[in-house]
Amino acid sequence: MQVSVAYSEPAQQIWLRIEVPEDSTVEQAIIKSGILRQFPHLDLTEQKVGIFGKLARLDAALQAGDRIEIYRNITADPKTTPRRRMAEDDDDD
């Protein structure tokens, strides 16, 4: 069956379509995709993963057409970023 694996960093995004056996798990698909070789700093024991935007476990079973996403940590609090940006704009006066 065909699934896809996606990962994004600020400078690079990758979305791969791969063929996996019918009984594959999220972890097996990520390993088969080769993303861990391209991004050796990824640690599946630390990274959260999901399927179509919903958190999933590494041992979750896949269905044909699933999009597996590897999430990275948030580097800025989305609640404070707009305030910080507005404050910086006020300094330009």
Secondary structure as the mmCIF struct_conf table of DSSP 4:
data_model
#
loop_
_struct_conf.conf_type_id
_struct_conf.id
_struct_conf.beg_label_comp_id
_struct_conf.beg_label_asym_id
_struct_conf.beg_label_seq_id
_struct_conf.end_label_comp_id
_struct_conf.end_label_asym_id
_struct_conf.end_label_seq_id
STRN STRN1 GLN A 2 GLU A 9
TURN_TY1_P TURN_TY1_P1 PRO A 10 ALA A 11
STRN STRN2 GLN A 12 GLU A 19
TURN_TY1_P TURN_TY1_P2 GLU A 22 ASP A 23
STRN STRN3 THR A 25 THR A 25
HELX_RH_AL_P HELX_RH_AL_P1 VAL A 26 SER A 33
TURN_TY1_P TURN_TY1_P3 GLY A 34 GLY A 34
HELX_RH_AL_P HELX_RH_AL_P2 ILE A 35 GLN A 38
BEND BEND1 PHE A 39 PHE A 39
TURN_TY1_P TURN_TY1_P4 PRO A 40 HIS A 41
TURN_TY1_P TURN_TY1_P5 LEU A 44 GLU A 46
BEND BEND2 GLN A 47 GLN A 47
STRN STRN4 LYS A 48 ILE A 51
TURN_TY1_P TURN_TY1_P6 PHE A 52 GLY A 53
STRN STRN5 LYS A 54 ALA A 56
TURN_TY1_P TURN_TY1_P7 LEU A 58 ASP A 59
HELX_LH_PP_P HELX_LH_PP_P1 ALA A 60 ALA A 60
STRN STRN6 ALA A 61 ALA A 61
HELX_LH_PP_P HELX_LH_PP_P2 LEU A 62 LEU A 62
TURN_TY1_P TURN_TY1_P8 ALA A 64 GLY A 65
STRN STRN7 ARG A 67 TYR A 71
BEND BEND3 THR A 75 ALA A 76
TURN_TY1_P TURN_TY1_P9 PRO A 78 THR A 80
HELX_RH_AL_P HELX_RH_AL_P3 THR A 81 ASP A 91
TURN_TY1_P TURN_TY1_P10 ASP A 92 ASP A 92
#
